[in-house]
Amino acid sequence: MTIHKTIHKTKGKKVKAIIGFPFGGSLEYGPGAANEALGKIIDEVAWQWVEDLVVIQSPLDQCILTLEDLTISSRGYIDTEEVIGWANSFLQEKGVTEVRLVAHPFHRFYCARLLRRKGFDVEIVPTGWVPFDRNSDGWWTRGPLRLMAYSVLATIGLHGIGYRKPKR
């Protein structure tokens, strides 16, 4: 797990954060179409709200032009709860209570629910249609039917099963 932090110039102000969750991606094939689309949205939101901190999970760092304040990266699969756990400590340290959530439409309500459980006020950023990633290392992000099957498995505690290991 690697965490990159930059210093933000919002000392003494009420700070909000933009938090971006990737969807799919592959160490072999790159971030993928879903993450490229989400990266563009993160840039648009960050340019509109320049004082907000930007917190993302890799591989979104390869898809944005905005300088992020925190990047959570891993060489393998880490689930959404673990990502929020890492982000939570950083956001609490900065006094953030409100977040603007950028996530795939099929993933955003789960992300929002977990963020609200941590005590954040969540504004869901509309994304429109975001594609799936047929080359993703996670089979569940390759299409909507696969994601539905994964949701059933995750409900019974079997999330992360079948994650494709990189060939490297």
C-alpha positions as CSV (number, residue, x, y, z in Angstrom):
1,M,0.0,0.0,0.0
2,T,1.4,3.4,-1.0
3,I,0.0,6.7,0.1
4,H,1.0,10.0,-1.4
5,K,0.2,13.2,0.3
6,T,0.6,16.8,-0.8
7,I,0.1,19.9,1.3
8,H,-3.0,21.9,0.6
9,K,-3.5,25.6,1.2
10,T,-6.8,25.6,3.1
11,K,-5.5,26.2,6.6
12,G,-8.2,27.7,8.8
13,K,-11.0,27.2,6.3
14,K,-13.9,24.7,6.3
15,V,-12.5,22.0,4.0
16,K,-14.5,19.7,1.7
17,A,-13.0,16.9,-0.3
18,I,-13.6,15.3,-3.7
19,I,-13.2,11.6,-3.4
20,G,-12.8,9.4,-6.5
21,F,-13.2,5.6,-6.6
22,P,-11.8,3.7,-9.6
23,F,-13.8,1.1,-11.4
24,G,-11.9,-1.7,-13.1
25,G,-8.4,-1.2,-14.6
26,S,-5.6,-3.6,-15.1
27,L,-1.9,-3.6,-14.3
28,E,-1.4,-5.2,-17.8
29,Y,-3.8,-3.1,-19.9
30,G,-3.8,0.2,-18.0
31,P,-6.5,2.2,-16.2
32,G,-9.3,1.4,-18.7
33,A,-12.2,3.3,-20.2
34,A,-14.2,3.6,-16.9
35,N,-11.3,5.2,-15.0
36,E,-10.5,7.5,-17.9
37,A,-14.2,8.7,-17.9
38,L,-14.1,9.1,-14.1
39,G,-10.8,11.0,-14.3
40,K,-12.3,13.6,-16.6
41,I,-15.2,14.1,-14.2
42,I,-12.8,14.5,-11.2
43,D,-10.9,17.1,-13.2
44,E,-14.1,19.0,-14.0
45,V,-15.2,19.0,-10.3
46,A,-11.8,19.9,-9.0
47,W,-11.6,22.9,-11.4
48,Q,-15.0,24.0,-10.3
49,W,-14.2,23.6,-6.5
50,V,-10.5,24.5,-6.4
51,E,-10.3,24.7,-2.6
52,D,-11.5,21.1,-2.2
53,L,-9.0,18.4,-1.3
54,V,-8.7,15.6,-3.9
55,V,-8.6,12.0,-2.6
56,I,-8.4,9.2,-5.1
57,Q,-7.5,5.5,-5.4
58,S,-5.0,4.4,-8.0
59,P,-5.3,4.0,-11.1
60,L,-7.3,7.2,-11.2
61,D,-4.0,9.1,-10.6
62,Q,-3.1,8.1,-14.2
63,C,-6.3,9.6,-15.5
64,I,-6.4,13.1,-14.0
65,L,-4.6,16.4,-14.6
66,T,-5.5,17.7,-11.2
67,L,-2.9,17.4,-8.4
68,E,-4.3,15.1,-5.8
69,D,-3.9,15.5,-2.1
70,L,-4.0,11.8,-1.3
71,T,-3.6,8.8,-3.6
72,I,-4.2,5.3,-2.2
73,S,-2.5,2.7,-4.3
74,S,-1.9,-1.0,-4.1
75,R,-0.4,-3.7,-6.3
76,G,-3.4,-5.9,-5.7
77,Y,-7.1,-5.8,-4.9
78,I,-8.2,-3.6,-2.0
79,D,-11.9,-3.3,-1.4
80,T,-13.9,-0.1,-1.1
81,E,-14.1,-0.4,2.7
82,E,-10.4,-0.5,3.0
83,V,-10.0,2.5,0.7
84,I,-12.4,4.5,2.8
85,G,-10.6,3.4,5.9
86,W,-7.3,4.9,4.5
87,A,-9.1,8.0,3.3
88,N,-11.0,8.5,6.5
89,S,-7.8,9.0,8.6
90,F,-6.5,11.6,6.2
91,L,-9.9,13.4,5.9
92,Q,-10.4,13.5,9.7
93,E,-6.9,14.9,10.1
94,K,-7.9,17.7,7.7
95,G,-11.2,18.3,9.4
96,V,-13.3,17.3,6.4
97,T,-16.9,16.5,7.1
98,E,-18.4,16.9,3.6
99,V,-17.3,15.0,0.5
100,R,-18.2,15.2,-3.2
101,L,-18.3,11.6,-4.4
102,V,-17.2,10.6,-7.9
103,A,-17.8,6.9,-8.7
104,H,-19.1,4.6,-11.3
105,P,-23.0,4.8,-11.3
106,F,-23.1,1.1,-10.3
107,H,-20.7,1.6,-7.5
108,R,-21.6,5.1,-6.1
109,F,-24.4,4.2,-3.8
110,Y,-22.3,1.6,-2.0
111,C,-19.5,4.1,-1.7
112,A,-21.9,6.8,-0.4
113,R,-23.4,4.4,2.2
114,L,-19.9,3.5,3.5
115,L,-18.8,7.2,3.6
116,R,-22.0,8.1,5.5
117,R,-21.3,5.4,8.0
118,K,-18.0,7.1,8.7
119,G,-20.0,10.3,9.4
120,F,-19.5,12.3,6.2
121,D,-22.1,14.3,4.4
122,V,-22.0,13.0,0.9
123,E,-22.8,14.9,-2.3
124,I,-23.0,12.5,-5.2
125,V,-21.5,14.0,-8.3
126,P,-23.6,13.1,-11.4
127,T,-21.5,11.3,-13.9
128,G,-23.8,10.2,-16.7
129,W,-23.0,6.9,-18.3
130,V,-19.6,5.5,-17.4
131,P,-18.4,2.4,-19.5
132,F,-17.4,-0.9,-18.1
133,D,-13.8,-2.2,-18.6
134,R,-13.7,-5.5,-20.5
135,N,-9.9,-5.8,-19.7
136,S,-10.3,-5.3,-16.0
137,D,-8.4,-7.4,-13.5
138,G,-11.6,-7.7,-11.5
139,W,-14.1,-9.8,-13.5
140,W,-17.0,-8.0,-11.8
141,T,-16.2,-4.7,-13.5
142,R,-16.2,-6.1,-17.0
143,G,-20.0,-5.8,-17.5
144,P,-23.3,-5.2,-15.8
145,L,-24.3,-8.8,-15.5
146,R,-20.9,-9.7,-13.9
147,L,-21.4,-6.9,-11.5
148,M,-24.8,-8.2,-10.4
149,A,-23.3,-11.6,-9.8
150,Y,-20.5,-10.1,-7.8
151,S,-23.0,-8.1,-5.7
152,V,-24.6,-11.4,-4.7
153,L,-21.2,-12.9,-3.7
154,A,-20.2,-9.7,-1.8
155,T,-23.5,-9.8,0.1
156,I,-22.5,-13.2,1.5
157,G,-18.9,-12.1,2.2
158,L,-17.1,-13.5,-0.9
159,H,-15.9,-10.2,-2.4
160,G,-12.5,-10.2,-4.2
161,I,-12.9,-13.8,-5.4
162,G,-11.4,-14.4,-8.9
163,Y,-9.3,-11.2,-9.0
164,R,-6.9,-11.7,-11.9
165,K,-3.3,-11.6,-10.8
166,P,-1.0,-9.5,-13.0
167,K,1.4,-11.4,-15.3
168,R,4.3,-9.3,-14.1
